Amino acid sequence: MKIKEIKIDKTKILKLFKKAPFFIANHTFIASVALFLLALLIGAILFYKYFILVQKIDLSNINENFLLDEQGYQELRNTWQKQETMLEQSESKEYPNPFIKSLPFPEQKVD
């Protein structure tokens, strides 16, 4: 038993890719309906995966307790508090306007 070797003709594939935009342009209604159906199919698959399947899963059998690492939580809280104080300090700091000396107003005299 011999296995037949499949030969792929690259020129036919290239011709197909060259003709595809013209076919789509000539048949825009069919192409738009096909794209709409494709988007509808992808949306339905995502809806089923992330909404329907999630509701079917029974979570009442889970008996695992969530343990919180107190030390890690305190470190995270301290980091947040430091960042909040730095943010509050930066809001109260006044920065000088760098354009006052370089752009005089018409009523001001330049010395």
N, C-alpha and C positions, 0 to 999 in steps of 0.2 A: 504494500500500500504506500503510494507516494503522496506526499503532501504538496499541493500546488502552491507555487510561490505567487504571492499577490504583487502585481506591479502597479505602482501608482504613477499615473501620468501627470506630471507637474504642470504641463502646459494647459491641460483641461481644467485643472483646479484654478490656475491663474485666470483663465478666460471666464470661469464662473464668477470669481471675485470681481472681475472687471465689469461683468454684465449685471451683477447684483444691484449696484446703486441705480442704474438705469431702469431696471425692472421695478424697484421700489418706487422710483420717481413716477413711473408711468401708472402704477397701481397704488396711488397714495391712500385711497380709502381702505383697501384691503390691508395695506401695511399698518395704517393707524388702528384698525380693528384688531389686527394681530398683536400689536404692542399693547393695546388696552387689555386684551384677554391675558397676555403674559403678565402684566402688572396685577390684574385681578387674581390670577392664579398664585402669584408670589404673595400677595396680601392674604389670601385665604390660607395658604400654608403657614405663614407667620401667625395669623390669628389662631389657627388650630393649635400650633405648637405652644404659644405663650399664653393663651387664654383657656382653651378647652381642656388641654391635657393637664394644666395646673389645677383645674377644679376637680378633675377626676382622681387626683392623687389623694389618698387618705393619710392625713398627718396626725391622726389621733393615736396611732400606735407608737409614736416616737416617745421614748422614755428618757432620753439623754438630757442631762442637766447642763446648762450653760455655766461654765465657771469663768469668772472674770479675774484676770491677773491684776491684783490690787496695785502692785508696784509699777507695772507698766501703765496702768490707768493714771496713777498719780504723776508719773513722768510726763505723760501726754497732757494732762491738765496743767501742769506747771509750764510746759512749753506754750500752750495756748494762752495762759495768763501773761507770760513774758511778751508774746507777740502782741497781745491786746494793749499792754502798757506801752510798748514801743509805738504802736499805731496812735495811741492817744497823745504821746509826746510829740510825734511828728505833726499832728494836726495843730498843736498849740505853738509850734515854732514858726517864727516869722522870717521869711527869706527876703533879702533886699532885691529891689527891682534893678536888673542889670542894664535896662534901657534908659534910665533917667538921664545919665550923663552923656550918653552917645546920641540921643535924639532930643535936642532942645525944642521946646514949644515955640511957636512964632512970637509970643509975647515976651519970652525970656531972652536976655542978652547973653551971647556967647563970649566968654572972656578968653 
